[in-house]
């Protein structure tokens, strides 16, 4: 009984901790890194990005949709198949 209680407390804490860690690391990764002593001398150079040529064809997302459906089925079928054994 003590094991169930500790796992009920540990799992949400672990998930929240992992979520916060991911959110903070994502926020830290998006900040610019400035090196040097004279921070006011930092100048951003803006370069033009060349325009991309449109090479997509109509209906090219059909296989992406099929692959995503297969991935979802691979994940959900075992979950629903083993659900009864988890309820015990």
Secondary structure, DSSP 8 states (H G I E B T S, - for coil): -HHHHHHHHHHHHHHHHHHHHHHHHHHHHHS----SS-GGG----------------TTTTHHHHHHHHHHHHHHHHHHHHSHHHH--
